[in-house]
Amino acid sequence: MAFSFGSKKIDDVEISDEFVNTYKNLLLKAAKKFFGEWVEFNPNQKIVDTIVMGELRNMVQFGHTYCPCRPQKIRQHICPCEPAKEELQKEGICHCRLFINPNIYKQ
């Protein structure tokens, strides 16, 4: 599903819809390699779009796509993050609610 907000600025960086959609495709591919082929984005598109914009803001401000829901800016919190592996296996959804394990998580 395409994300559409027009052009958005984070600090002095212009971010286009095309860039956001490309980033989301790359992020999901990375998550499938990191967590497993079963992983999916949360079906709630508003949550996905909010978290993705938070990651892009962190990229501009801190140089990495840290999960916006985790206060520590450490390597283990670069999305797809290390703590989410266990969360997806136990609860079926990661802390920030970006990724789900469809085999466990039922809305």
C-alpha positions in Angstrom: 0.0 0.0 0.0 1.4 3.4 -0.9 2.1 6.1 1.6 1.0 9.5 0.6 1.6 12.7 2.4 3.1 14.8 -0.3 6.5 16.2 0.3 7.6 16.3 3.9 10.6 17.9 5.6 12.6 16.6 8.4 15.0 19.3 9.5 16.3 20.5 6.1 15.8 17.2 4.3 12.9 16.9 1.8 11.4 13.4 1.8 9.2 12.4 -1.1 6.4 9.7 -1.2 8.6 7.7 -3.6 11.5 7.7 -1.1 9.2 6.6 1.8 7.7 3.8 -0.3 11.2 2.6 -1.4 12.4 2.7 2.2 9.3 0.7 3.3 10.0 -2.0 0.7 13.7 -2.2 1.8 12.7 -2.3 5.4 10.3 -5.2 4.9 13.0 -7.1 2.9 15.5 -6.6 5.7 13.0 -7.7 8.3 12.3 -10.9 6.4 16.0 -11.7 6.4 16.4 -10.7 10.1 13.2 -12.3 11.6 12.0 -14.8 8.9 10.0 -14.8 5.7 6.8 -14.9 7.8 7.1 -11.4 9.1 4.6 -8.7 7.9 3.9 -5.1 8.5 1.1 -4.3 10.9 -2.1 -4.2 8.9 -2.9 -0.8 10.5 -1.3 1.4 7.8 -1.5 4.5 10.0 0.8 2.8 12.6 3.2 1.7 9.9 3.4 5.2 8.4 3.9 6.8 11.8 6.7 4.5 12.8 8.4 4.7 9.4 8.4 8.5 9.6 9.9 8.2 13.1 12.7 6.0 11.7 13.4 8.5 8.9 13.5 11.3 11.4 16.0 9.3 13.5 18.0 8.7 10.3 18.2 12.4 9.7 18.9 13.4 13.3 21.1 10.6 14.5 22.4 8.9 11.4 20.6 5.5 11.9 17.0 4.3 11.6 16.6 3.7 15.3 13.2 2.4 16.4 11.3 5.6 17.5 9.7 3.7 20.4 13.0 2.9 22.1 14.6 5.8 23.9 18.2 4.4 23.8 20.0 5.1 20.5 22.1 2.0 20.5 23.0 -0.4 17.7 20.6 -3.1 18.9 17.7 -0.6 18.4 18.4 0.0 14.7 15.3 -1.3 12.9 14.7 -4.1 12.4 15.9 -4.3 16.0 17.2 -7.1 18.1 14.6 -7.0 20.9 11.8 -7.4 18.3 12.9 -11.0 17.6 11.8 -12.2 21.0 8.7 -10.0 21.0 7.5 -11.4 17.7 8.0 -14.9 18.9 6.2 -14.4 22.2 3.5 -11.8 21.6 3.4 -11.8 17.8 4.0 -8.1 17.5 7.0 -5.9 18.2 7.1 -3.1 20.8 6.6 -0.3 18.4 3.8 -2.3 16.6 5.5 -2.0 13.2 6.0 -5.8 12.5 3.7 -8.7 13.3 4.0 -12.5 13.3 0.8 -13.4 11.5 1.0 -16.9 13.0 0.6 -15.5 16.5 -0.9 -12.0 16.3 -4.6 -11.8 15.6 -6.2 -8.3 15.5 
